[in-house]
């Protein structure tokens, strides 16, 4: 099976690895007083001031071209940066989507005017994006979207509804997948991507309270929202290809391995104390490391394919499916380890962190494509459908 | 270089190391003819320095060769011999012809040596035995041999005079580490065989009017099987990352732990998808799934190596777990 044996372990170039030291020095200071249960929010953590501080150091839009305000660095440099941010549990949620997906999408498909308008603002940490994909009746089956942008003299009129849009209540813009022709029966035909300024009249953003009591995702309603002609990004009717071309970026990155890593490190700190160390916990530490290490190597190997301009969609789906499995194993196994003990000796902060991660862990294998969707993609890659 | 090498071995094994031959050797036929061909090819000396008549390759260069041994359910210890000969060459000991298995040794009451359940011990010509801070090279022909748990293995015992006469390499050589490194790479190959055979079967076997691979439940099982195969192969590559022939202990721990975990899952999935036919002696799947279990056990199961990684993380390291992940995955 060529897809499988073509993944070769790859080295991060020394000039990109060199970025780790300054990033880690900054994070060690910036995060030292933030408790673990807050840091475990990681890329769901929202902190515009932190984003602007990163941007001031050139660490937002690191891979974007210098002429648009980016850092002009390689995908490996971003890998190093992101890996450190996630392992420290830095609150990177404000710019996460814009940095990872929206700005690269605009650069790939947008007009020169769109690039000049949006990308520098992303790099300054001043323009936050969300992705408007799911609708009440179009989740995993995304081709069924009904939100419609209809042409008029002033550009486009937008009507419809998005749901489960992560961070919409904190963002300036949404890149929405909408129908510009045909109907839901036309499936992938007639879909387009538009950029929506979420401050426009007719846009209503309603946060949805989740089971943790917080709000990370939202409903977004469009009621005759007037968009300018240049709201369209790329070509009308090509929305599906544009959306799928970005999925390998979304699915293979370090954020698919490290969602529970702050909890793991917090637990490790306890297991390293004489009171915390048991033979079972030592073995569990090794079991998690043995799962994560090959995943990291695979994730870097995919980064090298992306850097060469390939689109390793099947490999990315594989890494995400395995990676989120380990991310979910961590809280389940740590809970078993800690609650077989007399918990009066276990630090409260560790138990709080465990509780938070246990609650959010189901989302790891929902966001960015469910397990079943990913396994279906792998099966297609194997020639089974 | 390694591409040419692996093409050479792949061709040789395709032609010579057939399922029929594997079956015959497993049922007691001599492995001498197969070994003679391998010796002729020069592969057993791949890791021996050029000055000593070998190919002078690094461990990372031979990963695909070790993997191929797994792909073909190799019934002789070629990988073990490659590493054993590197140990002997580096100790300045003359290398005998013939294959070499690896094993920890236990002294007997009469001053002899006993090795229990030696992987490949029934088909090997020699055993490199670890005893405290030295390694002894003992001839299988002079051992008292009893059957072990697995058909290709054996429990071997040598008397005091054979032990006294054995060539010995001073210094500590972690033979379990070498065994684990080889077994992990072979597991990667065997997993690939199991996966491709199962995929092919799902495409061919028709039930309810269509190939069973068209059913979503089977597709998802095959996806999971491919994930284990894919992750295990990367882990086994990591185990062979070394500038010279000596494997790195923590990298091998990742390799052996992950491939062993995958072996259990993959064998179960492959048999579930194959149904009853996969359980027959006649059908080739069993040659590979039995190897998955054998190599999972050789050199230590997953928990053995989880403990190695865990002790490093808990007792030796400070700071982020990430740093251990980097130390084991960044190329040396």
Interface residues (C-beta under 8 A of the other chain):
Chain A: X1 X4 X5 X7 X8 X9 X10 X11 X12 X17 X83 X87 X261 X264 X265 X268 X271 X272 X277 X279 X281 X282 X283 X284 X285 X286 X287 X288 X289 X290 X291 X292 X293 X294 X295 X296 X297 X298 X300 X301 X315 X318 X321 X322 X372 X374 X375 X376 X378 X379 X382 X383 X384 X385
Chain B: X192 X195 X196 X199 X202 X203 X213 X214 X216 X219 X220 X222 X223 X224 X226 X227 X229 X230 X231 X232 X233 X234 X235 X237 X238 X241 X253 X254 X257 X258 X261 X302 X303 X305 X306 X307 X308 X309 X310 X311 X312 X313 X314 X315 X318 X320 X321 X322 X324 X325 X326 X328 X329 X330 X331
